[in-house]
Amino acid sequence: MKIITPVCSLLLHTFCYAQVVLNLSVNILLFKDLIGGLEGRNRPYNKHQGSENIMLVNIDNGGTLTDICVVGKDEVYYTKTLTTPLDLSECFFEGIKKASEVIYGEDSFVTLLQNSSLIRYSSTQGTNALVEHKGPKVGLITDETDLVERLNKTTPETDMFQSIVGDRTALLKDTDNEEEMDTALVNAINDLTNAGAERLVIAIGDKEKEKKYKHFFLLRFPRHLLGSVPVLFSWEFTKDLLRERRIWSAIINTFLHPTLEHFLYSAENRLRAHKVKNPLLIYRNDGASSRVAKSVALKTYSSGPRGGLEGTRALAEAYGFNRVLMIDVGGTTSDIGVVDNLSIVSDRRGRVEGVEISFELSDVRSYGIGGSSIIRAKDGEVMVGPESVGAAPGPACFGFGGKEATITDVNLLLGILNPETYLNGELNLDPERSCQVIKTNVADPLGISVEESLFLMQEAFATKMAASLKDRVGDGGDTVLAAFGGGGPMSACQSARKAGIKRVIIPKLAAVFSAYGLSFSDVSQVFEEHITGLSADKIEKIKEKMLEQAERHMYQEGYSLKDECEVTWNTIVENADGSEHERLTLEDNSDHTDDQRLILVLEACHKLEHPNLKATPSDSNSTVAAKASGNRKVLREGIGEDDIPVYVLDEQEANSSAQGPAIVEGPFFTANVTDGWSFVVTDAGDLMLRDDA
């Protein structure tokens, strides 16, 4: 990927924002014996061993909260902090600082950094930006008269094009006169930037002519000038032969790029200043990691949920589940994916908000429904999302000035959340603020009481979440819902019942489960070349070039291709629409029809340390009674205020069980076990729920 990035763009009206830092002091919890340690390293963990400690630091940056999960040899530590959207480095380093203080004591930030084997980072900022349609304005320059029409064939394409590009398009005259080409390009760039375009995609029909335009562009807007313009050229971004899909990939990548660019390079430089042994790794949506300089923005889309899927696959293997439907409920979105027979369901050509792109993506679908999604009354109905209050100002009950109602406010007033123990007691919630925003935004417009509004809002939230699950539920009734994220456990039972799912698992690490899942990644790079119709000799030459390319890229990752990496070759038979027909090894027969293409794929992979999740399937007929720590008054529809038992997950022994309705308080999460459901605590401390109705 080649993007011309200025130090400061005058043409693009770069604004300097005042930095707002939100500090949330959240304690870190230590879980002993949660995992079986790092594979191949069985020495007992000792927090005073200094440099011998092996720490895998995983950071999952969400729209409202940022999760930090540190995996040691025998233990897992984690913390949460409020995301600082105007400067992501604040929550990044604040989270590492908090983790270091619990592991080693005060003033030990550098100690953790220097003892870290790996630091992996994933972010939902790009996903949230697309869901909420918040990001830079992109301009499109082309010489194809019908390109805009071809990019708007479907409703999702039209919606995204209007939100990202709109009318910021420029059509160049089809000419070979270089002076005319030069002048037309400069005029188009000036017109689009004056119209508000902050980044540009140049998509010329002929590859060689696009190279000429790039030459003129670099002459007129050299990257060393303050007024240079960030531009992505369509032919350079991907080798996908389908024109529209390639340009859509360039447009979406251009939209996502600035969200992460400045923060990532700044964070990496700060880490280097602390003499961190290994570079910061960016976790990608294909389940692998790579250095900042070897990553593209589009591959960060839905990367956090992919971490959740990797963790879900580990759960499926540990408990013997055939099909697990994952739902990761964050502050802004709910992300849903499937693990089927220990395989993560993915698409050869993934979709971003319904728009097909050139890269393979795990089939994770993001919906604008989360703990901070705005709930309003509109036209006599309760509407949920997709807009979110995010971390700033956050839900009204946070007390940071929020004026909108969220499901967090609802659960607080229903009594499901304890205002004094939320986030382990480090953020006291304000019920009065919740009551006021619900009255203003829902109750009064509908002409009903606040209490009636609570049940309508709870029902609307669960219904919308269930609707996102229904088409992913497999046949046979064996689908298990893995619910995690800060908001997943609160609505899991209601949503699962509406979606026809009978079993739910809530991991003990639910609050940071996607961050934990990053630990299962390796460093890899994938290379592709079209070989349709080529002779064996030409294919061999292509293989040699691909190996040279892989050697160069893995060297830049810090590893020797020959001595430290595994190389895997495959041939993909691709249908005319870009979907995968079949995947073959080099030894397999690669016959194909005339409308199919052959793509040679090389994957170079350096294996990293992974945790080993161990668990035993729970006894569904357990007679060990779970021990309640007390009762909580919860509002129940048709019943009113009712005393509900509260169970602290950490205090339960293996195979202890109880019936709903009940509240289970886990580390940084609250599970609402509704009427008709029962739960069992596994020997790994996970919560297994079953619908007995």
QUINOR-V112167 format. One record per residue. N is the residue number from 1. RES is the residue in three letters. PSI is psi in degrees with one decimal (999 if undefined). NEAR is the number of other ideal C-beta (glycine too) atoms within 12 Angstrom. Layout:
# QUINOR-V112167
{{N/RES/PSI/NEAR} {N/RES/PSI/NEAR}}
This chain:
# QUINOR-V112167
{{1/MET/133.2/28} {2/LYS/112.6/24} {3/ILE/128.1/29} {4/ILE/110.7/33} {5/THR/120.5/27} {6/PRO/159.0/27} {7/VAL/-41.9/16} {8/CYS/127.2/18} {9/SER/109.3/29} {10/LEU/-40.1/17} {11/LEU/-30.1/31} {12/LEU/13.6/33} {13/HIS/51.5/18} {14/THR/129.8/23} {15/PHE/149.6/12} {16/CYS/112.7/9} {17/TYR/144.7/12} {18/ALA/138.0/8} {19/GLN/128.4/14} {20/VAL/120.8/20} {21/VAL/122.1/21} {22/LEU/117.9/30} {23/ASN/128.8/21} {24/LEU/114.0/34} {25/SER/107.6/21} {26/VAL/126.9/35} {27/ASN/158.5/23} {28/ILE/139.3/35} {29/LEU/142.7/34} {30/LEU/126.6/22} {31/PHE/113.4/32} {32/LYS/143.8/21} {33/ASP/21.4/22} {34/LEU/-36.7/37} {35/ILE/162.1/38} {36/GLY/19.7/24} {37/GLY/172.9/27} {38/LEU/133.7/29} {39/GLU/131.6/21} {40/GLY/-1.5/15} {41/ARG/97.6/24} {42/ASN/6.4/13} {43/ARG/142.8/15} {44/PRO/144.7/16} {45/TYR/137.2/29} {46/ASN/117.2/16} {47/LYS/-8.9/26} {48/HIS/12.5/14} {49/GLN/-3.8/18} {50/GLY/-127.0/16} {51/SER/-11.9/16} {52/GLU/-12.9/18} {53/ASN/140.0/34} {54/ILE/110.5/34} {55/MET/125.7/44} {56/LEU/109.3/44} {57/VAL/120.9/48} {58/ASN/128.9/53} {59/ILE/121.3/52} {60/ASP/108.3/53} {61/ASN/112.9/53} {62/GLY/177.8/52} {63/GLY/-32.2/51} {64/THR/-47.2/46} {65/LEU/147.6/52} {66/THR/128.5/49} {67/ASP/136.1/55} {68/ILE/121.3/50} {69/CYS/118.0/50} {70/VAL/118.0/49} {71/VAL/117.0/47} {72/GLY/-167.7/42} {73/LYS/-42.4/34} {74/ASP/2.2/27} {75/GLU/158.4/33} {76/VAL/130.4/45} {77/TYR/146.5/43} {78/TYR/162.4/47} {79/THR/168.3/43} {80/LYS/149.8/44} {81/THR/153.2/40} {82/LEU/135.3/41} {83/THR/136.3/44} {84/THR/90.2/33} {85/PRO/-27.0/38} {86/LEU/-17.4/23} {87/ASP/93.3/24} {88/LEU/-19.9/36} {89/SER/-25.2/32} {90/GLU/-50.5/30} {91/CYS/-29.2/42} {92/PHE/-54.1/38} {93/PHE/-28.7/37} {94/GLU/-39.6/32} {95/GLY/-43.2/46} {96/ILE/-39.7/45} {97/LYS/-44.9/32} {98/LYS/-41.4/37} {99/ALA/-40.6/47} {100/SER/-35.4/33} {101/GLU/-35.6/25} {102/VAL/-37.6/31} {103/ILE/-43.2/38} {104/TYR/-11.5/32} {105/GLY/-178.3/14} {106/GLU/157.1/12} {107/ASP/43.7/11} {108/SER/21.2/24} {109/PHE/-49.0/28} {110/VAL/-33.9/20} {111/THR/-46.3/29} {112/LEU/-43.0/39} {113/LEU/-43.3/35} {114/GLN/-20.6/25} {115/ASN/2.5/36} {116/SER/127.4/38} {117/SER/-39.7/30} {118/LEU/147.1/39} {119/ILE/114.0/46} {120/ARG/144.4/51} {121/TYR/133.2/47} {122/SER/157.3/53} {123/SER/140.9/47} {124/THR/10.0/54} {125/GLN/-42.0/48} {126/GLY/-43.9/48} {127/THR/-47.0/50} {128/ASN/-38.0/45} {129/ALA/-41.2/38} {130/LEU/-41.2/41} {131/VAL/-42.4/38} {132/GLU/-3.2/31} {133/HIS/41.7/23} {134/LYS/119.0/26} {135/GLY/-172.7/31} {136/PRO/151.7/37} {137/LYS/125.4/32} {138/VAL/139.2/45} {139/GLY/149.4/38} {140/LEU/125.9/42} {141/ILE/128.7/48} {142/THR/165.1/40} {143/ASP/10.0/30} {144/GLU/116.5/28} {145/THR/-28.4/14} {146/ASP/12.2/15} {147/LEU/-45.6/31} {148/VAL/-40.9/28} {149/GLU/-40.8/16} {150/ARG/-25.6/24} {151/LEU/-3.5/37} {152/ASN/42.6/26} {153/LYS/-30.1/20} {154/THR/163.9/18} {155/THR/-45.6/13} {156/PRO/-37.9/23} {157/GLU/-43.2/30} {158/THR/-44.1/21} {159/ASP/-44.7/22} {160/MET/-39.6/32} {161/PHE/-42.4/35} {162/GLN/-36.4/20} {163/SER/-30.0/27} {164/ILE/-45.5/39} {165/VAL/-49.3/42} {166/GLY/-131.1/23} {167/ASP/14.8/18} {168/ARG/67.9/31} {169/THR/151.6/35} {170/ALA/132.9/34} {171/LEU/119.6/24} {172/LEU/145.7/37} {173/LYS/139.1/21} {174/ASP/101.4/17} {175/THR/155.6/19} {176/ASP/1.7/15} {177/ASN/115.3/15} {178/GLU/-33.9/16} {179/GLU/-41.9/13} {180/GLU/-39.1/19} {181/MET/-45.2/32} {182/ASP/-50.6/24} {183/THR/-43.2/19} {184/ALA/-39.0/30} {185/LEU/-45.6/40} {186/VAL/-43.4/25} {187/ASN/-41.5/21} {188/ALA/-43.3/37} {189/ILE/-44.4/38} {190/ASN/-42.7/23} {191/ASP/-44.3/23} {192/LEU/-39.7/35} {193/THR/-36.0/34} {194/ASN/-26.7/19} {195/ALA/1.7/24} {196/GLY/-1.5/20} {197/ALA/130.5/37} {198/GLU/-22.4/34} {199/ARG/153.3/44} {200/LEU/147.7/47} {201/VAL/127.8/48} {202/ILE/117.0/51} {203/ALA/94.2/44} {204/ILE/138.6/38} {205/GLY/-39.7/26} {206/ASP/129.0/21} {207/LYS/-44.4/19} {208/GLU/-35.5/13} {209/LYS/-34.4/29} {210/GLU/-34.7/34} {211/LYS/-37.1/20} {212/LYS/-43.3/29} {213/TYR/-36.1/42} {214/LYS/-39.0/32} {215/HIS/-46.5/20} {216/PHE/-39.3/32} {217/PHE/-45.9/32} {218/LEU/-27.9/23} {219/LEU/-42.3/18} {220/ARG/-30.3/27} {221/PHE/63.0/34} {222/PRO/144.4/16} {223/ARG/-17.6/22} {224/HIS/-9.2/13} {225/LEU/147.8/18} {226/LEU/-25.1/16} {227/GLY/15.0/23} {228/SER/158.0/29} {229/VAL/129.4/41} {230/PRO/120.5/41} {231/VAL/141.3/45} {232/LEU/127.9/41} {233/PHE/129.5/36} {234/SER/-35.2/44} {235/TRP/-16.4/30} {236/GLU/-14.9/27} {237/PHE/-37.3/34} {238/THR/156.7/33} {239/LYS/11.2/26} {240/ASP/132.5/30} {241/LEU/-17.7/23} {242/LEU/113.3/26} {243/ARG/-52.9/26} {244/GLU/-40.6/34} {245/ARG/-37.8/35} {246/ARG/-41.9/36} {247/ILE/-38.9/44} {248/TRP/-39.7/47} {249/SER/-41.5/43} {250/ALA/-41.3/46} {251/ILE/-48.1/51} {252/ILE/-39.8/51} {253/ASN/-41.1/44} {254/THR/-38.1/46} {255/PHE/-39.3/44} {256/LEU/-26.5/42} {257/HIS/-53.2/41} {258/PRO/-20.2/31} {259/THR/-33.7/34} {260/LEU/-24.7/39} {261/GLU/-59.5/32} {262/HIS/-40.1/27} {263/PHE/-46.2/36} {264/LEU/-44.8/39} {265/TYR/-35.7/25} {266/SER/-44.6/21} {267/ALA/-41.8/35} {268/GLU/-39.5/29} {269/ASN/-38.4/18} {270/ARG/-37.1/23} {271/LEU/-40.2/34} {272/ARG/-36.6/18} {273/ALA/-25.7/13} {274/HIS/10.6/24} {275/LYS/41.4/14} {276/VAL/132.9/29} {277/LYS/-41.6/20} {278/ASN/149.4/30} {279/PRO/157.9/30} {280/LEU/132.1/41} {281/LEU/135.9/42} {282/ILE/125.2/45} {283/TYR/130.8/52} {284/ARG/165.4/43} {285/ASN/2.7/48} {286/ASP/6.3/37} {287/GLY/3.2/43} {288/ALA/172.8/36} {289/SER/158.5/45} {290/SER/164.9/39} {291/ARG/159.4/34} {292/VAL/-46.2/33} {293/ALA/-13.0/21} {294/LYS/16.2/31} {295/SER/154.2/42} {296/VAL/150.1/39} {297/ALA/-38.1/45} {298/LEU/-29.1/41} {299/LYS/-2.4/43} {300/THR/-13.2/45} {301/TYR/125.4/49} {302/SER/28.4/50} {303/SER/-38.1/52} {304/GLY/-49.1/55} {305/PRO/-31.4/52} {306/ARG/-36.0/48} {307/GLY/-40.8/53} {308/GLY/-37.1/58} {309/LEU/-38.5/49} {310/GLU/-40.9/49} {311/GLY/-37.3/49} {312/THR/-39.1/53} {313/ARG/-38.9/36} {314/ALA/-38.3/38} {315/LEU/-45.2/43} {316/ALA/-40.4/33} {317/GLU/-40.2/23} {318/ALA/-36.9/32} {319/TYR/-4.0/30} {320/GLY/31.6/18} {321/PHE/139.3/32} {322/ASN/-43.2/22} {323/ARG/123.1/31} {324/VAL/128.0/44} {325/LEU/118.0/50} {326/MET/136.4/55} {327/ILE/119.9/52} {328/ASP/105.3/58} {329/VAL/108.7/54} {330/GLY/-158.1/53} {331/GLY/-35.0/50} {332/THR/-37.6/47} {333/THR/161.3/49} {334/SER/126.3/54} {335/ASP/129.7/54} {336/ILE/131.2/43} {337/GLY/174.7/46} {338/VAL/137.3/38} {339/VAL/117.3/41} {340/ASP/117.2/29} {341/ASN/46.0/17} {342/LEU/11.9/22} {343/SER/136.5/21} {344/ILE/123.3/34} {345/VAL/124.8/29} {346/SER/165.8/28} {347/ASP/136.1/27} {348/ARG/-44.4/34} {349/ARG/102.9/32} {350/GLY/173.2/37} {351/ARG/135.6/34} {352/VAL/110.5/41} {353/GLU/38.1/40} {354/GLY/-2.6/23} {355/VAL/125.2/34} {356/GLU/137.2/32} {357/ILE/177.5/42} {358/SER/-8.1/37} {359/PHE/153.6/39} {360/GLU/135.0/38} {361/LEU/143.0/38} {362/SER/144.6/41} {363/ASP/67.1/31} {364/VAL/128.9/44} {365/ARG/129.6/38} {366/SER/131.3/45} {367/TYR/142.6/39} {368/GLY/64.1/36} {369/ILE/115.8/44} {370/GLY/-174.9/50} {371/GLY/-21.4/49} {372/SER/11.5/48} {373/SER/138.1/44} {374/ILE/131.4/40} {375/ILE/123.5/47} {376/ARG/160.2/32} {377/ALA/128.6/29} {378/LYS/125.0/17} {379/ASP/39.9/9} {380/GLY/5.6/13} {381/GLU/157.7/18} {382/VAL/120.8/35} {383/MET/137.0/28} {384/VAL/121.2/40} {385/GLY/-167.2/38} {386/PRO/-5.5/32} {387/GLU/149.5/28} {388/SER/149.9/45} {389/VAL/-9.3/38} {390/GLY/-152.6/41} {391/ALA/-23.6/42} {392/ALA/107.6/30} {393/PRO/-10.2/26} {394/GLY/177.4/42} {395/PRO/152.2/49} {396/ALA/-37.0/37} {397/CYS/-13.9/40} {398/PHE/-24.5/40} {399/GLY/21.4/25} {400/PHE/17.8/26} {401/GLY/11.5/18} {402/GLY/137.1/33} {403/LYS/5.8/23} {404/GLU/152.0/36} {405/ALA/143.5/47} {406/THR/170.4/48} {407/ILE/-25.1/51} {408/THR/-41.0/50} {409/ASP/-38.8/48} {410/VAL/-50.3/46} {411/ASN/-28.3/42} {412/LEU/-47.2/42} {413/LEU/-28.6/42} {414/LEU/-20.6/44} {415/GLY/0.1/31} {416/ILE/-40.0/42} {417/LEU/138.6/40} {418/ASN/117.5/30} {419/PRO/-20.4/29} {420/GLU/-14.8/17} {421/THR/3.1/27} {422/TYR/135.7/37} {423/LEU/45.9/37} {424/ASN/33.5/27} {425/GLY/6.2/17} {426/GLU/-8.3/24} {427/LEU/98.7/35} {428/ASN/128.9/21} {429/LEU/149.7/35} {430/ASP/102.0/27} {431/PRO/-31.5/31} {432/GLU/-40.7/19} {433/ARG/-39.5/31} {434/SER/-45.1/42} {435/CYS/-40.6/28} {436/GLN/-44.9/24} {437/VAL/-32.9/40} {438/ILE/-38.8/47} {439/LYS/-44.1/27} {440/THR/-43.1/24} {441/ASN/-17.3/31} {442/VAL/-57.8/44} {443/ALA/-54.4/30} {444/ASP/-45.9/20} {445/PRO/-29.9/22} {446/LEU/-9.5/28} {447/GLY/35.1/12} {448/ILE/174.6/20} {449/SER/165.0/18} {450/VAL/-40.9/29} {451/GLU/-43.2/26} {452/GLU/-37.1/24} {453/SER/-38.4/36} {454/LEU/-44.6/38} {455/PHE/-35.5/29} {456/LEU/-40.9/32} {457/MET/-41.6/43} {458/GLN/-42.6/43} {459/GLU/-42.6/26} {460/ALA/-40.3/34} {461/PHE/-47.9/45} {462/ALA/-37.9/36} {463/THR/-43.1/25} {464/LYS/-38.6/33} {465/MET/-42.1/45} {466/ALA/-37.1/33} {467/ALA/-32.4/23} {468/SER/-18.7/37} {469/LEU/-31.9/40} {470/LYS/-44.0/23} {471/ASP/0.9/17} {472/ARG/-3.3/30} {473/VAL/125.0/31} {474/GLY/167.5/25} {475/ASP/158.5/11} {476/GLY/-8.1/12} {477/GLY/14.9/15} {478/ASP/6.8/21} {479/THR/130.7/32} {480/VAL/133.9/39} {481/LEU/120.5/54} {482/ALA/110.3/51} {483/ALA/123.0/49} {484/PHE/-166.7/53} {485/GLY/167.4/53} {486/GLY/-32.9/52} {487/GLY/-10.7/48} {488/GLY/-49.1/53} {489/PRO/-25.2/48} {490/MET/-32.4/44} {491/SER/8.0/51} {492/ALA/-47.4/49} {493/CYS/-48.3/43} {494/GLN/-44.7/43} {495/SER/-40.8/44} {496/ALA/-43.9/40} {497/ARG/-42.8/32} {498/LYS/-29.2/27} {499/ALA/-2.4/34} {500/GLY/23.9/25} {501/ILE/131.5/37} {502/LYS/-19.2/27} {503/ARG/140.2/38} {504/VAL/139.3/46} {505/ILE/131.4/49} {506/ILE/107.4/51} {507/PRO/149.4/53} {508/LYS/-30.7/43} {509/LEU/25.2/50} {510/ALA/-39.3/48} {511/ALA/-26.1/49} {512/VAL/30.9/52} {513/PHE/-35.7/52} {514/SER/-38.7/55} {515/ALA/-41.4/55} {516/TYR/-39.0/48} {517/GLY/-21.1/49} {518/LEU/-24.0/49} {519/SER/-14.3/46} {520/PHE/6.7/41} {521/SER/158.1/40} {522/ASP/169.6/33} {523/VAL/122.4/37} {524/SER/159.4/36} {525/GLN/142.5/39} {526/VAL/137.3/35} {527/PHE/139.5/31} {528/GLU/146.0/30} {529/GLU/139.7/31} {530/HIS/130.1/26} {531/ILE/16.3/33} {532/THR/126.3/26} {533/GLY/4.3/14} {534/LEU/152.3/20} {535/SER/166.1/11} {536/ALA/-37.5/13} {537/ASP/-43.8/11} {538/LYS/-36.3/17} {539/ILE/-38.6/24} {540/GLU/-39.0/17} {541/LYS/-38.2/17} {542/ILE/-40.2/28} {543/LYS/-40.2/25} {544/GLU/-43.4/17} {545/LYS/-38.2/19} {546/MET/-38.9/33} {547/LEU/-38.9/25} {548/GLU/-41.1/18} {549/GLN/-44.5/23} {550/ALA/-40.8/36} {551/GLU/-41.5/25} {552/ARG/-44.7/19} {553/HIS/-42.7/30} {554/MET/-30.0/34} {555/TYR/-40.6/22} {556/GLN/-25.4/22} {557/GLU/-16.6/33} {558/GLY/15.2/24} {559/TYR/149.1/31} {560/SER/126.3/17} {561/LEU/-41.1/30} {562/LYS/-41.9/15} {563/ASP/-22.4/12} {564/GLU/5.9/20} {565/CYS/153.6/28} {566/GLU/135.7/21} {567/VAL/127.3/29} {568/THR/130.9/22} {569/TRP/139.1/30} {570/ASN/158.2/30} {571/THR/125.3/35} {572/ILE/127.2/35} {573/VAL/113.0/30} {574/GLU/133.3/37} {575/ASN/169.6/21} {576/ALA/-32.5/17} {577/ASP/3.7/19} {578/GLY/-7.8/33} {579/SER/155.1/24} {580/GLU/124.9/24} {581/HIS/-49.4/23} {582/GLU/160.5/22} {583/ARG/126.8/24} {584/LEU/153.1/22} {585/THR/168.6/15} {586/LEU/-26.2/22} {587/GLU/-18.9/9} {588/ASP/158.7/16} {589/ASN/127.2/12} {590/SER/39.0/30} {591/ASP/150.3/14} {592/HIS/161.3/23} {593/THR/171.2/15} {594/ASP/-29.8/11} {595/ASP/7.9/14} {596/GLN/157.1/24} {597/ARG/151.3/32} {598/LEU/130.7/34} {599/ILE/123.4/39} {600/LEU/129.7/37} {601/VAL/129.7/35} {602/LEU/127.4/35} {603/GLU/123.7/31} {604/ALA/125.4/37} {605/CYS/130.9/28} {606/HIS/119.4/33} {607/LYS/134.7/19} {608/LEU/173.0/35} {609/GLU/139.9/28} {610/HIS/149.1/33} {611/PRO/161.0/39} {612/ASN/99.5/24} {613/LEU/124.6/37} {614/LYS/134.4/23} {615/ALA/161.1/31} {616/THR/132.2/19} {617/PRO/135.5/25} {618/SER/158.4/32} {619/ASP/108.0/18} {620/SER/-15.9/18} {621/ASN/26.7/11} {622/SER/139.8/25} {623/THR/5.7/12} {624/VAL/119.4/18} {625/ALA/130.7/20} {626/ALA/149.0/31} {627/LYS/116.4/21} {628/ALA/141.0/23} {629/SER/-7.0/21} {630/GLY/-165.6/18} {631/ASN/158.1/18} {632/ARG/138.6/32} {633/LYS/117.7/20} {634/VAL/135.2/33} {635/LEU/126.9/30} {636/ARG/134.5/24} {637/GLU/130.4/22} {638/GLY/-8.9/10} {639/ILE/-37.5/16} {640/GLY/-152.8/15} {641/GLU/128.8/16} {642/ASP/144.7/22} {643/ASP/118.7/19} {644/ILE/132.5/33} {645/PRO/144.1/26} {646/VAL/128.6/33} {647/TYR/132.0/36} {648/VAL/118.6/29} {649/LEU/-42.2/42} {650/ASP/-20.9/25} {651/GLU/-0.1/19} {652/GLN/140.7/35} {653/GLU/164.5/20} {654/ALA/138.6/24} {655/ASN/11.3/26} {656/SER/147.6/30} {657/SER/166.3/33} {658/ALA/166.2/35} {659/GLN/151.3/25} {660/GLY/163.7/34} {661/PRO/142.9/33} {662/ALA/160.1/40} {663/ILE/129.3/41} {664/VAL/121.4/49} {665/GLU/114.4/40} {666/GLY/-179.1/40} {667/PRO/110.2/41} {668/PHE/16.2/43} {669/PHE/158.0/45} {670/THR/126.3/44} {671/ALA/130.4/50} {672/ASN/103.2/47} {673/VAL/104.9/47} {674/THR/171.7/37} {675/ASP/134.5/23} {676/GLY/-6.9/20} {677/TRP/152.6/35} {678/SER/161.0/33} {679/PHE/153.5/44} {680/VAL/138.6/42} {681/VAL/125.5/40} {682/THR/172.3/34} {683/ASP/-15.1/25} {684/ALA/-0.6/35} {685/GLY/7.1/38} {686/ASP/157.5/45} {687/LEU/116.8/52} {688/MET/126.8/47} {689/LEU/146.9/43} {690/ARG/136.4/31} {691/ASP/109.9/30} {692/ASP/-3.1/21} {693/ALA/999/16}}
